[in-house]
Amino acid sequence: MTTPAHPRPTDESRPDGPARAGDGPTMRHPVELEPVDYVISRIHSALTLDPRVHEQGLDVLVSGRRVTLRGEVATESRRWAVLQVAHETIPDAELVDDLRVLSETVTTESEAL
Amino acid sequence: VNELDPQDDGASRVRVAAVGDLHVGPDSAGHLAPCFEQLAGCADLLLLAGDLTRVGRAEEAEVLAAELASATVPIVAVLGNHDYHTDQADRVAARLAEASVQVLEGEACVVPVNDVRVGIAGVKGFGGGFAGRCGSDFGEPEMKAFINHTVEVSGTLERALAALTTMEADIRVALLHYAPVPDTCRGEPLEIFPFLGSYLLAEAIDRTGADVVFHGHAHRGNERGMTPAGVRVRNVAQPVIGAPFHVYSLPARQAAGGRAKATAHG
């Protein structure tokens, strides 16, 4: 599903600030003009280091200005935090939410080893 | 409660629930307790394979301890890399210990389940890569430090597993966070395999022997694998098993002096 528009973040919204590989004085190109590898790395870095998420096990897929986030997260609130951090990192991208919240359903059957 | 398995010549079996990578944070409160409450009906003990918290804050351990309070079975855990991130790993372990969780790091313990002594050797483990595609103790000091840490923790795993024999364990379990084999990492990008585990862990396990290995860390891997010497490996990272835990039924080894032949309880 494509996410609804996110509010544009302010610096106050991330006091600790995620480390961003691309941060610096140089003006950044729109996401579709940046080499895909750098976009992916920038998002992975933000998702790993941003104190709101600290997620390492997610896939980031980039096609033009469409960026898909895929994988499992523990809670619904963490899913939205991931999307928010990704949006702040690449505000001009169209984010596609392919995240899944982990199941809380217990399977009591056992595997015999 | 041990169950008789007609296909297992009457050996006592122990039901081990295992999960890794719970990544508990403040937003996890209330999500896991109802799951752990169900352990009493389907498992004899619970193993936690590291990355218990999001970033290793004591407050996160507090949330996990509260969630685990609903579990009435013994709990044994190792920490994972996330649990070290904010340099409060000792506090995380201490808080969990207060909640009756045995947290192992290069140590062994025995949990009696009725008449079966379940031995667990636990260590976080580390990366380095798998046979033929791994780092070496060579080059820059940083590279040597990286590999030597893996060598060191693999050594502690081997000693902990060896101790289980002295402790007369009927079942020997290796509990890790990092993967000992590439089998259970398949599905992850090949490029990150050296950060997912090390063959040195498998080598330590195969030298001393174990009945099963549980690990986590490789979220996109798969559940089943085996060490080169044939010890079963299970990746129980929560995203892999897709459930709050999986249960494995293990037979007690007949070699342990016959103590484990034992009676079965309904």
Boltz contact constraints between the chains, C-beta under 6 A:
constraints:
  - contact:
      token1: [A, 54]
      token2: [B, 54]
      max_distance: 6.0
  - contact:
      token1: [A, 54]
      token2: [B, 55]
      max_distance: 6.0
  - contact:
      token1: [A, 57]
      token2: [B, 219]
      max_distance: 6.0
  - contact:
      token1: [A, 72]
      token2: [B, 239]
      max_distance: 6.0
  - contact:
      token1: [A, 74]
      token2: [B, 23]
      max_distance: 6.0
  - contact:
      token1: [A, 75]
      token2: [B, 27]
      max_distance: 6.0
  - contact:
      token1: [A, 77]
      token2: [B, 27]
      max_distance: 6.0
  - contact:
      token1: [A, 102]
      token2: [B, 238]
      max_distance: 6.0
  - contact:
      token1: [A, 103]
      token2: [B, 242]
      max_distance: 6.0
  - contact:
      token1: [A, 103]
      token2: [B, 243]
      max_distance: 6.0
  - contact:
      token1: [A, 104]
      token2: [B, 35]
      max_distance: 6.0
  - contact:
      token1: [A, 106]
      token2: [B, 35]
      max_distance: 6.0
  - contact:
      token1: [A, 106]
      token2: [B, 38]
      max_distance: 6.0
  - contact:
      token1: [A, 106]
      token2: [B, 244]
      max_distance: 6.0
  - contact:
      token1: [A, 107]
      token2: [B, 243]
      max_distance: 6.0
  - contact:
      token1: [A, 108]
      token2: [B, 42]
      max_distance: 6.0
  - contact:
      token1: [A, 110]
      token2: [B, 15]
      max_distance: 6.0
  - contact:
      token1: [A, 110]
      token2: [B, 247]
      max_distance: 6.0
  - contact:
      token1: [A, 110]
      token2: [B, 249]
      max_distance: 6.0
  - contact:
      token1: [A, 111]
      token2: [B, 248]
      max_distance: 6.0
  - contact:
      token1: [A, 112]
      token2: [B, 249]
      max_distance: 6.0
  - contact:
      token1: [A, 113]
      token2: [B, 212]
      max_distance: 6.0
  - contact:
      token1: [A, 113]
      token2: [B, 232]
      max_distance: 6.0
  - contact:
      token1: [A, 113]
      token2: [B, 248]
      max_distance: 6.0
  - contact:
      token1: [A, 113]
      token2: [B, 250]
      max_distance: 6.0
